[in-house]
Amino acid sequence: MDESEFTGAEQWYQRGGATTTLGLPDMTMSGDVVLHVTHMKARILGIPLTFTPDFPPPLLLPSMVVTDLEVKRPLAEADEVRIDGLDQRMES
């Protein structure tokens, strides 16, 4: 991808019994963006879809709007990442 925009995203992880949550109100990844996931639920054109390594997206259009995205084990690479309004919380 050339660019990926995330609005209202949240990343969380658990460590030592505590859960840390990063609120990502607005995040833009740009410049040779690559997203790897093991499982992805999303809505494309309003249609709910689930993709896995055994069932990848059959067609990738030059421009797509994906909403209600949920991924497992994401790994993202990009030349540039911009996060506006980062919010970090810890709960034990």
PDB file of N, CA, C and O in Angstrom:
ATOM      1  N   MET A   1       0.844  -1.171   0.000  1.00  0.00           N
ATOM      2  CA  MET A   1       0.000   0.000   0.000  1.00  0.00           C
ATOM      3  C   MET A   1       0.892   1.237   0.000  1.00  0.00           C
ATOM      4  O   MET A   1       2.015   1.215   0.503  1.00  0.00           O
ATOM      5  N   ASP A   2       0.367   2.311  -0.574  1.00  0.00           N
ATOM      6  CA  ASP A   2       1.059   3.593  -0.491  1.00  0.00           C
ATOM      7  C   ASP A   2       0.782   4.270   0.844  1.00  0.00           C
ATOM      8  O   ASP A   2       1.648   4.938   1.408  1.00  0.00           O
ATOM      9  N   GLU A   3      -0.459   4.085   1.348  1.00  0.00           N
ATOM     10  CA  GLU A   3      -0.844   4.740   2.597  1.00  0.00           C
ATOM     11  C   GLU A   3      -1.960   3.953   3.261  1.00  0.00           C
ATOM     12  O   GLU A   3      -2.792   3.334   2.597  1.00  0.00           O
ATOM     13  N   SER A   4      -1.958   3.992   4.591  1.00  0.00           N
ATOM     14  CA  SER A   4      -3.017   3.367   5.369  1.00  0.00           C
ATOM     15  C   SER A   4      -3.381   4.317   6.501  1.00  0.00           C
ATOM     16  O   SER A   4      -2.505   4.786   7.227  1.00  0.00           O
ATOM     17  N   GLU A   5      -4.667   4.602   6.652  1.00  0.00           N
ATOM     18  CA  GLU A   5      -5.133   5.499   7.700  1.00  0.00           C
ATOM     19  C   GLU A   5      -5.993   4.728   8.686  1.00  0.00           C
ATOM     20  O   GLU A   5      -6.884   3.977   8.290  1.00  0.00           O
ATOM     21  N   PHE A   6      -5.722   4.915   9.978  1.00  0.00           N
ATOM     22  CA  PHE A   6      -6.472   4.275  11.039  1.00  0.00           C
ATOM     23  C   PHE A   6      -7.114   5.360  11.892  1.00  0.00           C
ATOM     24  O   PHE A   6      -6.443   6.314  12.286  1.00  0.00           O
ATOM     25  N   THR A   7      -8.398   5.225  12.178  1.00  0.00           N
ATOM     26  CA  THR A   7      -9.117   6.175  13.032  1.00  0.00           C
ATOM     27  C   THR A   7      -9.770   5.397  14.158  1.00  0.00           C
ATOM     28  O   THR A   7     -10.476   4.418  13.916  1.00  0.00           O
ATOM     29  N   GLY A   8      -9.535   5.834  15.400  1.00  0.00           N
ATOM     30  CA  GLY A   8     -10.144   5.173  16.546  1.00  0.00           C
ATOM     31  C   GLY A   8      -9.590   3.794  16.817  1.00  0.00           C
ATOM     32  O   GLY A   8     -10.279   2.957  17.400  1.00  0.00           O
ATOM     33  N   ALA A   9      -8.352   3.538  16.403  1.00  0.00           N
ATOM     34  CA  ALA A   9      -7.746   2.220  16.622  1.00  0.00           C
ATOM     35  C   ALA A   9      -7.262   2.098  18.060  1.00  0.00           C
ATOM     36  O   ALA A   9      -7.058   3.092  18.757  1.00  0.00           O
ATOM     37  N   GLU A  10      -7.086   0.865  18.479  1.00  0.00           N
ATOM     38  CA  GLU A  10      -6.595   0.598  19.824  1.00  0.00           C
ATOM     39  C   GLU A  10      -5.681  -0.616  19.762  1.00  0.00           C
ATOM     40  O   GLU A  10      -6.013  -1.626  19.141  1.00  0.00           O
ATOM     41  N   GLN A  11      -4.531  -0.510  20.408  1.00  0.00           N
ATOM     42  CA  GLN A  11      -3.607  -1.623  20.502  1.00  0.00           C
ATOM     43  C   GLN A  11      -3.438  -1.949  21.973  1.00  0.00           C
ATOM     44  O   GLN A  11      -3.263  -1.047  22.792  1.00  0.00           O
ATOM     45  N   TRP A  12      -3.488  -3.223  22.317  1.00  0.00           N
ATOM     46  CA  TRP A  12      -3.298  -3.599  23.714  1.00  0.00           C
ATOM     47  C   TRP A  12      -2.418  -4.828  23.796  1.00  0.00           C
ATOM     48  O   TRP A  12      -2.339  -5.636  22.871  1.00  0.00           O
ATOM     49  N   TYR A  13      -1.757  -4.938  24.944  1.00  0.00           N
ATOM     50  CA  TYR A  13      -0.951  -6.117  25.209  1.00  0.00           C
ATOM     51  C   TYR A  13      -0.908  -6.351  26.708  1.00  0.00           C
ATOM     52  O   TYR A  13      -1.089  -5.427  27.501  1.00  0.00           O
ATOM     53  N   GLN A  14      -0.664  -7.607  27.088  1.00  0.00           N
ATOM     54  CA  GLN A  14      -0.591  -7.980  28.494  1.00  0.00           C
ATOM     55  C   GLN A  14       0.839  -8.355  28.837  1.00  0.00           C
ATOM     56  O   GLN A  14       1.531  -9.034  28.078  1.00  0.00           O
ATOM     57  N   ARG A  15       1.266  -7.881  30.029  1.00  0.00           N
ATOM     58  CA  ARG A  15       2.617  -8.186  30.485  1.00  0.00           C
ATOM     59  C   ARG A  15       2.636  -8.146  32.008  1.00  0.00           C
ATOM     60  O   ARG A  15       2.257  -7.143  32.611  1.00  0.00           O
ATOM     61  N   GLY A  16       3.073  -9.227  32.623  1.00  0.00           N
ATOM     62  CA  GLY A  16       3.178  -9.277  34.075  1.00  0.00           C
ATOM     63  C   GLY A  16       1.867  -9.038  34.791  1.00  0.00           C
ATOM     64  O   GLY A  16       1.859  -8.415  35.853  1.00  0.00           O
ATOM     65  N   GLY A  17       0.759  -9.509  34.249  1.00  0.00           N
ATOM     66  CA  GLY A  17      -0.539  -9.348  34.885  1.00  0.00           C
ATOM     67  C   GLY A  17      -1.223  -8.015  34.624  1.00  0.00           C
ATOM     68  O   GLY A  17      -2.373  -7.824  35.019  1.00  0.00           O
ATOM     69  N   ALA A  18      -0.534  -7.095  33.966  1.00  0.00           N
ATOM     70  CA  ALA A  18      -1.129  -5.790  33.657  1.00  0.00           C
ATOM     71  C   ALA A  18      -1.446  -5.709  32.168  1.00  0.00           C
ATOM     72  O   ALA A  18      -0.738  -6.277  31.336  1.00  0.00           O
ATOM     73  N   THR A  19      -2.503  -5.006  31.851  1.00  0.00           N
ATOM     74  CA  THR A  19      -2.876  -4.771  30.463  1.00  0.00           C
ATOM     75  C   THR A  19      -2.567  -3.324  30.121  1.00  0.00           C
ATOM     76  O   THR A  19      -3.022  -2.407  30.806  1.00  0.00           O
ATOM     77  N   THR A  20      -1.801  -3.121  29.072  1.00  0.00           N
ATOM     78  CA  THR A  20      -1.491  -1.777  28.596  1.00  0.00           C
ATOM     79  C   THR A  20      -2.266  -1.551  27.308  1.00  0.00           C
ATOM     80  O   THR A  20      -2.242  -2.378  26.397  1.00  0.00           O
ATOM     81  N   THR A  21      -2.948  -0.428  27.249  1.00  0.00           N
ATOM     82  CA  THR A  21      -3.741  -0.079  26.074  1.00  0.00           C
ATOM     83  C   THR A  21      -3.205   1.210  25.476  1.00  0.00           C
ATOM     84  O   THR A  21      -2.989   2.192  26.186  1.00  0.00           O
ATOM     85  N   LEU A  22      -2.994   1.202  24.180  1.00  0.00           N
ATOM     86  CA  LEU A  22      -2.609   2.401  23.458  1.00  0.00           C
ATOM     87  C   LEU A  22      -3.789   2.824  22.594  1.00  0.00           C
ATOM     88  O   LEU A  22      -4.179   2.104  21.674  1.00  0.00           O
ATOM     89  N   GLY A  23      -4.357   3.987  22.885  1.00  0.00           N
ATOM     90  CA  GLY A  23      -5.416   4.531  22.050  1.00  0.00           C
ATOM     91  C   GLY A  23      -4.780   5.284  20.901  1.00  0.00           C
ATOM     92  O   GLY A  23      -3.975   6.188  21.123  1.00  0.00           O
ATOM     93  N   LEU A  24      -5.125   4.928  19.690  1.00  0.00           N
ATOM     94  CA  LEU A  24      -4.562   5.545  18.491  1.00  0.00           C
ATOM     95  C   LEU A  24      -5.675   6.265  17.740  1.00  0.00           C
ATOM     96  O   LEU A  24      -6.191   5.729  16.759  1.00  0.00           O
ATOM     97  N   PRO A  25      -6.063   7.474  18.177  1.00  0.00           N
ATOM     98  CA  PRO A  25      -7.185   8.161  17.550  1.00  0.00           C
ATOM     99  C   PRO A  25      -6.991   8.373  16.049  1.00  0.00           C
ATOM    100  O   PRO A  25      -7.918   8.150  15.270  1.00  0.00           O
ATOM    101  N   ASP A  26      -5.813   8.795  15.642  1.00  0.00           N
ATOM    102  CA  ASP A  26      -5.508   9.009  14.231  1.00  0.00           C
ATOM    103  C   ASP A  26      -4.083   8.557  13.957  1.00  0.00           C
ATOM    104  O   ASP A  26      -3.132   9.120  14.499  1.00  0.00           O
ATOM    105  N   MET A  27      -3.936   7.542  13.118  1.00  0.00           N
ATOM    106  CA  MET A  27      -2.614   7.050  12.760  1.00  0.00           C
ATOM    107  C   MET A  27      -2.552   6.891  11.253  1.00  0.00           C
ATOM    108  O   MET A  27      -3.441   6.305  10.636  1.00  0.00           O
ATOM    109  N   THR A  28      -1.491   7.420  10.674  1.00  0.00           N
ATOM    110  CA  THR A  28      -1.281   7.292   9.238  1.00  0.00           C
ATOM    111  C   THR A  28       0.066   6.635   8.999  1.00  0.00           C
ATOM    112  O   THR A  28       1.092   7.079   9.514  1.00  0.00           O
ATOM    113  N   MET A  29       0.046   5.585   8.219  1.00  0.00           N
ATOM    114  CA  MET A  29       1.278   4.924   7.789  1.00  0.00           C
ATOM    115  C   MET A  29       1.424   5.223   6.308  1.00  0.00           C
ATOM    116  O   MET A  29       0.465   5.104   5.546  1.00  0.00           O
ATOM    117  N   SER A  30       2.627   5.612   5.903  1.00  0.00           N
ATOM    118  CA  SER A  30       2.807   5.950   4.495  1.00  0.00           C
ATOM    119  C   SER A  30       4.160   5.482   3.985  1.00  0.00           C
ATOM    120  O   SER A  30       5.086   5.235   4.757  1.00  0.00           O
ATOM    121  N   GLY A  31       4.250   5.367   2.667  1.00  0.00           N
ATOM    122  CA  GLY A  31       5.489   4.972   2.021  1.00  0.00           C
ATOM    123  C   GLY A  31       5.761   3.486   2.132  1.00  0.00           C
ATOM    124  O   GLY A  31       6.326   3.039   3.130  1.00  0.00           O
ATOM    125  N   ASP A  32       5.379   2.721   1.149  1.00  0.00           N
ATOM    126  CA  ASP A  32       5.626   1.282   1.108  1.00  0.00           C
ATOM    127  C   ASP A  32       5.104   0.583   2.360  1.00  0.00           C
ATOM    128  O   ASP A  32       5.876  -0.021   3.104  1.00  0.00           O
ATOM    129  N   VAL A  33       3.807   0.665   2.589  1.00  0.00           N
ATOM    130  CA  VAL A  33       3.159   0.081   3.761  1.00  0.00           C
ATOM    131  C   VAL A  33       2.881  -1.402   3.501  1.00  0.00           C
ATOM    132  O   VAL A  33       2.308  -1.773   2.477  1.00  0.00           O
ATOM    133  N   VAL A  34       3.299  -2.235   4.448  1.00  0.00           N
ATOM    134  CA  VAL A  34       3.051  -3.673   4.369  1.00  0.00           C
ATOM    135  C   VAL A  34       2.420  -4.096   5.688  1.00  0.00           C
ATOM    136  O   VAL A  34       2.953  -3.794   6.755  1.00  0.00           O
ATOM    137  N   LEU A  35       1.291  -4.791   5.624  1.00  0.00           N
ATOM    138  CA  LEU A  35       0.588  -5.268   6.807  1.00  0.00           C
ATOM    139  C   LEU A  35       0.481  -6.781   6.722  1.00  0.00           C
ATOM    140  O   LEU A  35      -0.088  -7.323   5.774  1.00  0.00           O
ATOM    141  N   HIS A  36       1.040  -7.464   7.733  1.00  0.00           N
ATOM    142  CA  HIS A  36       0.969  -8.922   7.820  1.00  0.00           C
ATOM    143  C   HIS A  36       0.054  -9.274   8.988  1.00  0.00           C
ATOM    144  O   HIS A  36       0.215  -8.724  10.078  1.00  0.00           O
ATOM    145  N   VAL A  37      -0.897 -10.173   8.783  1.00  0.00           N
ATOM    146  CA  VAL A  37      -1.772 -10.631   9.858  1.00  0.00           C
ATOM    147  C   VAL A  37      -2.038 -12.120   9.669  1.00  0.00           C
ATOM    148  O   VAL A  37      -1.919 -12.645   8.562  1.00  0.00           O
ATOM    149  N   THR A  38      -2.402 -12.799  10.764  1.00  0.00           N
ATOM    150  CA  THR A  38      -2.736 -14.220  10.665  1.00  0.00           C
ATOM    151  C   THR A  38      -4.239 -14.438  10.539  1.00  0.00           C
ATOM    152  O   THR A  38      -4.682 -15.526  10.169  1.00  0.00           O
ATOM    153  N   HIS A  39      -5.025 -13.404  10.847  1.00  0.00           N
ATOM    154  CA  HIS A  39      -6.486 -13.501  10.815  1.00  0.00           C
ATOM    155  C   HIS A  39      -7.026 -12.085  10.733  1.00  0.00           C
ATOM    156  O   HIS A  39      -6.604 -11.224  11.505  1.00  0.00           O
ATOM    157  N   MET A  40      -7.945 -11.824   9.820  1.00  0.00           N
ATOM    158  CA  MET A  40      -8.477 -10.474   9.670  1.00  0.00           C
ATOM    159  C   MET A  40      -9.979 -10.520   9.400  1.00  0.00           C
ATOM    160  O   MET A  40     -10.439 -11.162   8.456  1.00  0.00           O
ATOM    161  N   LYS A  41     -10.735  -9.817  10.260  1.00  0.00           N
ATOM    162  CA  LYS A  41     -12.154  -9.603  10.021  1.00  0.00           C
ATOM    163  C   LYS A  41     -12.299  -8.150   9.585  1.00  0.00           C
ATOM    164  O   LYS A  41     -11.672  -7.259  10.159  1.00  0.00           O
ATOM    165  N   ALA A  42     -13.117  -7.914   8.581  1.00  0.00           N
ATOM    166  CA  ALA A  42     -13.275  -6.554   8.073  1.00  0.00           C
ATOM    167  C   ALA A  42     -14.575  -6.437   7.297  1.00  0.00           C
ATOM    168  O   ALA A  42     -15.198  -7.432   6.928  1.00  0.00           O
ATOM    169  N   ARG A  43     -14.961  -5.204   7.064  1.00  0.00           N
ATOM    170  CA  ARG A  43     -16.062  -4.910   6.153  1.00  0.00           C
ATOM    171  C   ARG A  43     -15.469  -4.183   4.956  1.00  0.00           C
ATOM    172  O   ARG A  43     -14.807  -3.155   5.101  1.00  0.00           O
ATOM    173  N   ILE A  44     -15.714  -4.729   3.780  1.00  0.00           N
ATOM    174  CA  ILE A  44     -15.289  -4.102   2.533  1.00  0.00           C
ATOM    175  C   ILE A  44     -16.550  -3.873   1.715  1.00  0.00           C
ATOM    176  O   ILE A  44     -17.283  -4.810   1.399  1.00  0.00           O
ATOM    177  N   LEU A  45     -16.786  -2.621   1.379  1.00  0.00           N
ATOM    178  CA  LEU A  45     -18.030  -2.222   0.715  1.00  0.00           C
ATOM    179  C   LEU A  45     -19.240  -2.641   1.549  1.00  0.00           C
ATOM    180  O   LEU A  45     -20.298  -2.961   1.007  1.00  0.00           O
ATOM    181  N   GLY A  46     -19.073  -2.634   2.883  1.00  0.00           N
ATOM    182  CA  GLY A  46     -20.158  -2.981   3.791  1.00  0.00           C
ATOM    183  C   GLY A  46     -20.380  -4.464   3.989  1.00  0.00           C
ATOM    184  O   GLY A  46     -21.244  -4.863   4.770  1.00  0.00           O
ATOM    185  N   ILE A  47     -19.612  -5.287   3.292  1.00  0.00           N
ATOM    186  CA  ILE A  47     -19.778  -6.745   3.364  1.00  0.00           C
ATOM    187  C   ILE A  47     -18.797  -7.305   4.401  1.00  0.00           C
ATOM    188  O   ILE A  47     -17.592  -7.096   4.268  1.00  0.00           O
ATOM    189  N   PRO A  48     -19.287  -8.017   5.439  1.00  0.00           N
ATOM    190  CA  PRO A  48     -18.376  -8.594   6.421  1.00  0.00           C
ATOM    191  C   PRO A  48     -17.625  -9.791   5.833  1.00  0.00           C
ATOM    192  O   PRO A  48     -18.228 -10.701   5.264  1.00  0.00           O
ATOM    193  N   LEU A  49     -16.302  -9.771   5.982  1.00  0.00           N
ATOM    194  CA  LEU A  49     -15.452 -10.832   5.447  1.00  0.00           C
ATOM    195  C   LEU A  49     -14.414 -11.234   6.484  1.00  0.00           C
ATOM    196  O   LEU A  49     -14.027 -10.428   7.331  1.00  0.00           O
ATOM    197  N   THR A  50     -13.967 -12.478   6.416  1.00  0.00           N
ATOM    198  CA  THR A  50     -12.885 -12.955   7.263  1.00  0.00           C
ATOM    199  C   THR A  50     -11.821 -13.568   6.361  1.00  0.00           C
ATOM    200  O   THR A  50     -12.115 -14.418   5.521  1.00  0.00           O
ATOM    201  N   PHE A  51     -10.563 -13.119   6.551  1.00  0.00           N
ATOM    202  CA  PHE A  51      -9.451 -13.613   5.751  1.00  0.00           C
ATOM    203  C   PHE A  51      -8.439 -14.305   6.653  1.00  0.00           C
ATOM    204  O   PHE A  51      -8.185 -13.865   7.774  1.00  0.00           O
ATOM    205  N   THR A  52      -7.867 -15.389   6.151  1.00  0.00           N
ATOM    206  CA  THR A  52      -6.829 -16.147   6.836  1.00  0.00           C
ATOM    207  C   THR A  52      -5.788 -16.523   5.778  1.00  0.00           C
ATOM    208  O   THR A  52      -5.999 -16.273   4.591  1.00  0.00           O
ATOM    209  N   PRO A  53      -4.668 -17.122   6.195  1.00  0.00           N
ATOM    210  CA  PRO A  53      -3.715 -17.585   5.179  1.00  0.00           C
ATOM    211  C   PRO A  53      -4.330 -18.592   4.207  1.00  0.00           C
ATOM    212  O   PRO A  53      -3.932 -18.654   3.044  1.00  0.00           O
ATOM    213  N   ASP A  54      -5.300 -19.381   4.680  1.00  0.00           N
ATOM    214  CA  ASP A  54      -5.966 -20.337   3.793  1.00  0.00           C
ATOM    215  C   ASP A  54      -7.047 -19.695   2.930  1.00  0.00           C
ATOM    216  O   ASP A  54      -7.456 -20.272   1.922  1.00  0.00           O
ATOM    217  N   PHE A  55      -7.517 -18.503   3.316  1.00  0.00           N
ATOM    218  CA  PHE A  55      -8.544 -17.777   2.554  1.00  0.00           C
ATOM    219  C   PHE A  55      -8.142 -16.306   2.460  1.00  0.00           C
ATOM    220  O   PHE A  55      -8.714 -15.464   3.153  1.00  0.00           O
ATOM    221  N   PRO A  56      -7.149 -15.984   1.598  1.00  0.00           N
ATOM    222  CA  PRO A  56      -6.707 -14.592   1.457  1.00  0.00           C
ATOM    223  C   PRO A  56      -7.692 -13.787   0.612  1.00  0.00           C
ATOM    224  O   PRO A  56      -8.557 -14.369  -0.044  1.00  0.00           O
ATOM    225  N   PRO A  57      -7.576 -12.464   0.618  1.00  0.00           N
ATOM    226  CA  PRO A  57      -8.443 -11.658  -0.248  1.00  0.00           C
ATOM    227  C   PRO A  57      -8.247 -12.076  -1.700  1.00  0.00           C
ATOM    228  O   PRO A  57      -7.109 -12.170  -2.161  1.00  0.00           O
ATOM    229  N   PRO A  58      -9.326 -12.329  -2.428  1.00  0.00           N
ATOM    230  CA  PRO A  58      -9.185 -12.782  -3.810  1.00  0.00           C
ATOM    231  C   PRO A  58      -8.744 -11.676  -4.768  1.00  0.00           C
ATOM    232  O   PRO A  58      -8.150 -11.953  -5.811  1.00  0.00           O
ATOM    233  N   LEU A  59      -9.036 -10.427  -4.413  1.00  0.00           N
ATOM    234  CA  LEU A  59      -8.743  -9.323  -5.321  1.00  0.00           C
ATOM    235  C   LEU A  59      -8.419  -8.088  -4.495  1.00  0.00           C
ATOM    236  O   LEU A  59      -9.161  -7.743  -3.576  1.00  0.00           O
ATOM    237  N   LEU A  60      -7.334  -7.433  -4.811  1.00  0.00           N
ATOM    238  CA  LEU A  60      -6.978  -6.185  -4.156  1.00  0.00           C
ATOM    239  C   LEU A  60      -7.094  -5.059  -5.170  1.00  0.00           C
ATOM    240  O   LEU A  60      -6.403  -5.047  -6.189  1.00  0.00           O
ATOM    241  N   LEU A  61      -7.972  -4.121  -4.878  1.00  0.00           N
ATOM    242  CA  LEU A  61      -8.200  -2.995  -5.775  1.00  0.00           C
ATOM    243  C   LEU A  61      -7.174  -1.900  -5.512  1.00  0.00           C
ATOM    244  O   LEU A  61      -6.569  -1.873  -4.440  1.00  0.00           O
ATOM    245  N   PRO A  62      -6.963  -0.989  -6.476  1.00  0.00           N
ATOM    246  CA  PRO A  62      -6.003   0.096  -6.268  1.00  0.00           C
ATOM    247  C   PRO A  62      -6.365   0.999  -5.089  1.00  0.00           C
ATOM    248  O   PRO A  62      -5.481   1.570  -4.450  1.00  0.00           O
ATOM    249  N   SER A  63      -7.664   1.128  -4.798  1.00  0.00           N
ATOM    250  CA  SER A  63      -8.112   1.935  -3.668  1.00  0.00           C
ATOM    251  C   SER A  63      -9.287   1.217  -3.012  1.00  0.00           C
ATOM    252  O   SER A  63     -10.265   0.868  -3.674  1.00  0.00           O
ATOM    253  N   MET A  64      -9.176   1.001  -1.693  1.00  0.00           N
ATOM    254  CA  MET A  64     -10.230   0.292  -0.977  1.00  0.00           C
ATOM    255  C   MET A  64     -10.485   0.971   0.359  1.00  0.00           C
ATOM    256  O   MET A  64      -9.557   1.484   0.985  1.00  0.00           O
ATOM    257  N   VAL A  65     -11.742   0.976   0.799  1.00  0.00           N
ATOM    258  CA  VAL A  65     -12.094   1.443   2.132  1.00  0.00           C
ATOM    259  C   VAL A  65     -12.480   0.214   2.938  1.00  0.00           C
ATOM    260  O   VAL A  65     -13.419  -0.502   2.588  1.00  0.00           O
ATOM    261  N   VAL A  66     -11.744  -0.025   4.030  1.00  0.00           N
ATOM    262  CA  VAL A  66     -11.976  -1.174   4.900  1.00  0.00           C
ATOM    263  C   VAL A  66     -12.390  -0.626   6.253  1.00  0.00           C
ATOM    264  O   VAL A  66     -11.698   0.227   6.809  1.00  0.00           O
ATOM    265  N   THR A  67     -13.521  -1.106   6.802  1.00  0.00           N
ATOM    266  CA  THR A  67     -14.000  -0.634   8.096  1.00  0.00           C
ATOM    267  C   THR A  67     -14.159  -1.813   9.052  1.00  0.00           C
ATOM    268  O   THR A  67     -14.082  -2.971   8.643  1.00  0.00           O
ATOM    269  N   ASP A  68     -14.381  -1.503  10.333  1.00  0.00           N
ATOM    270  CA  ASP A  68     -14.606  -2.518  11.370  1.00  0.00           C
ATOM    271  C   ASP A  68     -13.533  -3.598  11.341  1.00  0.00           C
ATOM    272  O   ASP A  68     -13.833  -4.790  11.401  1.00  0.00           O
ATOM    273  N   LEU A  69     -12.296  -3.173  11.250  1.00  0.00           N
ATOM    274  CA  LEU A  69     -11.160  -4.076  11.109  1.00  0.00           C
ATOM    275  C   LEU A  69     -10.743  -4.665  12.450  1.00  0.00           C
ATOM    276  O   LEU A  69     -10.550  -3.936  13.423  1.00  0.00           O
ATOM    277  N   GLU A  70     -10.606  -5.984  12.497  1.00  0.00           N
ATOM    278  CA  GLU A  70     -10.060  -6.700  13.648  1.00  0.00           C
ATOM    279  C   GLU A  70      -9.013  -7.658  13.117  1.00  0.00           C
ATOM    280  O   GLU A  70      -9.293  -8.449  12.216  1.00  0.00           O
ATOM    281  N   VAL A  71      -7.792  -7.594  13.674  1.00  0.00           N
ATOM    282  CA  VAL A  71      -6.727  -8.474  13.207  1.00  0.00           C
ATOM    283  C   VAL A  71      -6.091  -9.195  14.383  1.00  0.00           C
ATOM    284  O   VAL A  71      -6.143  -8.729  15.521  1.00  0.00           O
ATOM    285  N   LYS A  72      -5.491 -10.340  14.088  1.00  0.00           N
ATOM    286  CA  LYS A  72      -4.735 -11.096  15.088  1.00  0.00           C
ATOM    287  C   LYS A  72      -3.279 -11.107  14.668  1.00  0.00           C
ATOM    288  O   LYS A  72      -2.948 -11.321  13.501  1.00  0.00           O
ATOM    289  N   ARG A  73      -2.412 -10.871  15.650  1.00  0.00           N
ATOM    290  CA  ARG A  73      -0.963 -10.902  15.464  1.00  0.00           C
ATOM    291  C   ARG A  73      -0.503 -10.012  14.320  1.00  0.00           C
ATOM    292  O   ARG A  73       0.152 -10.487  13.392  1.00  0.00           O
ATOM    293  N   PRO A  74      -0.838  -8.716  14.376  1.00  0.00           N
ATOM    294  CA  PRO A  74      -0.439  -7.829  13.285  1.00  0.00           C
ATOM    295  C   PRO A  74       1.042  -7.465  13.338  1.00  0.00           C
ATOM    296  O   PRO A  74       1.634  -7.337  14.410  1.00  0.00           O
ATOM    297  N   LEU A  75       1.607  -7.305  12.183  1.00  0.00           N
ATOM    298  CA  LEU A  75       2.952  -6.781  12.013  1.00  0.00           C
ATOM    299  C   LEU A  75       2.877  -5.818  10.847  1.00  0.00           C
ATOM    300  O   LEU A  75       2.482  -6.194   9.744  1.00  0.00           O
ATOM    301  N   ALA A  76       3.255  -4.586  11.091  1.00  0.00           N
ATOM    302  CA  ALA A  76       3.166  -3.573  10.042  1.00  0.00           C
ATOM    303  C   ALA A  76       4.532  -2.942   9.826  1.00  0.00           C
ATOM    304  O   ALA A  76       5.305  -2.749  10.765  1.00  0.00           O
ATOM    305  N   GLU A  77       4.808  -2.628   8.578  1.00  0.00           N
ATOM    306  CA  GLU A  77       6.031  -1.922   8.200  1.00  0.00           C
ATOM    307  C   GLU A  77       5.637  -0.734   7.338  1.00  0.00           C
ATOM    308  O   GLU A  77       4.709  -0.819   6.535  1.00  0.00           O
ATOM    309  N   ALA A  78       6.350   0.377   7.510  1.00  0.00           N
ATOM    310  CA  ALA A  78       6.103   1.556   6.681  1.00  0.00           C
ATOM    311  C   ALA A  78       7.315   2.466   6.761  1.00  0.00           C
ATOM    312  O   ALA A  78       8.074   2.419   7.729  1.00  0.00           O
ATOM    313  N   ASP A  79       7.493   3.286   5.752  1.00  0.00           N
ATOM    314  CA  ASP A  79       8.584   4.256   5.765  1.00  0.00           C
ATOM    315  C   ASP A  79       8.339   5.327   6.820  1.00  0.00           C
ATOM    316  O   ASP A  79       9.283   5.833   7.427  1.00  0.00           O
ATOM    317  N   GLU A  80       7.068   5.674   7.040  1.00  0.00           N
ATOM    318  CA  GLU A  80       6.727   6.726   7.997  1.00  0.00           C
ATOM    319  C   GLU A  80       5.440   6.382   8.729  1.00  0.00           C
ATOM    320  O   GLU A  80       4.489   5.888   8.124  1.00  0.00           O
ATOM    321  N   VAL A  81       5.411   6.646  10.048  1.00  0.00           N
ATOM    322  CA  VAL A  81       4.209   6.460  10.863  1.00  0.00           C
ATOM    323  C   VAL A  81       3.965   7.750  11.626  1.00  0.00           C
ATOM    324  O   VAL A  81       4.853   8.256  12.313  1.00  0.00           O
ATOM    325  N   ARG A  82       2.741   8.283  11.497  1.00  0.00           N
ATOM    326  CA  ARG A  82       2.363   9.493  12.230  1.00  0.00           C
ATOM    327  C   ARG A  82       1.165   9.162  13.107  1.00  0.00           C
ATOM    328  O   ARG A  82       0.149   8.674  12.611  1.00  0.00           O
ATOM    329  N   ILE A  83       1.274   9.427  14.423  1.00  0.00           N
ATOM    330  CA  ILE A  83       0.193   9.168  15.369  1.00  0.00           C
ATOM    331  C   ILE A  83      -0.154  10.477  16.049  1.00  0.00           C
ATOM    332  O   ILE A  83       0.674  11.064  16.746  1.00  0.00           O
ATOM    333  N   ASP A  84      -1.384  10.935  15.846  1.00  0.00           N
ATOM    334  CA  ASP A  84      -1.873  12.153  16.493  1.00  0.00           C
ATOM    335  C   ASP A  84      -2.756  11.760  17.671  1.00  0.00           C
ATOM    336  O   ASP A  84      -3.642  10.918  17.524  1.00  0.00           O
ATOM    337  N   GLY A  85      -2.524  12.365  18.850  1.00  0.00           N
ATOM    338  CA  GLY A  85      -3.383  12.120  20.015  1.00  0.00           C
ATOM    339  C   GLY A  85      -3.174  10.781  20.685  1.00  0.00           C
ATOM    340  O   GLY A  85      -4.143  10.177  21.146  1.00  0.00           O
ATOM    341  N   LEU A  86      -1.941  10.290  20.757  1.00  0.00           N
ATOM    342  CA  LEU A  86      -1.646   9.007  21.383  1.00  0.00           C
ATOM    343  C   LEU A  86      -2.073   9.021  22.846  1.00  0.00           C
ATOM    344  O   LEU A  86      -1.795   9.985  23.559  1.00  0.00           O
ATOM    345  N   ASP A  87      -2.748   7.959  23.307  1.00  0.00           N
ATOM    346  CA  ASP A  87      -3.252   7.846  24.676  1.00  0.00           C
ATOM    347  C   ASP A  87      -2.885   6.485  25.227  1.00  0.00           C
ATOM    348  O   ASP A  87      -3.361   5.467  24.724  1.00  0.00           O
ATOM    349  N   GLN A  88      -2.034   6.443  26.268  1.00  0.00           N
ATOM    350  CA  GLN A  88      -1.611   5.175  26.854  1.00  0.00           C
ATOM    351  C   GLN A  88      -2.219   5.014  28.246  1.00  0.00           C
ATOM    352  O   GLN A  88      -2.197   5.949  29.046  1.00  0.00           O
ATOM    353  N   ARG A  89      -2.776   3.796  28.545  1.00  0.00           N
ATOM    354  CA  ARG A  89      -3.359   3.493  29.849  1.00  0.00           C
ATOM    355  C   ARG A  89      -2.843   2.125  30.300  1.00  0.00           C
ATOM    356  O   ARG A  89      -2.646   1.222  29.488  1.00  0.00           O
ATOM    357  N   MET A  90      -2.629   1.992  31.618  1.00  0.00           N
ATOM    358  CA  MET A  90      -2.233   0.701  32.205  1.00  0.00           C
ATOM    359  C   MET A  90      -3.231   0.298  33.259  1.00  0.00           C
ATOM    360  O   MET A  90      -3.617   1.115  34.095  1.00  0.00           O
ATOM    361  N   GLU A  91      -3.658  -0.958  33.234  1.00  0.00           N
ATOM    362  CA  GLU A  91      -4.574  -1.497  34.246  1.00  0.00           C
ATOM    363  C   GLU A  91      -3.952  -2.761  34.800  1.00  0.00           C
ATOM    364  O   GLU A  91      -3.378  -3.559  34.058  1.00  0.00           O
ATOM    365  N   SER A  92      -4.068  -2.942  36.103  1.00  0.00           N
ATOM    366  CA  SER A  92      -3.524  -4.186  36.675  1.00  0.00           C
ATOM    367  C   SER A  92      -4.634  -5.020  37.267  1.00  0.00           C
ATOM    368  O   SER A  92      -4.379  -6.102  37.796  1.00  0.00           O
TER     369      SER A  92
END
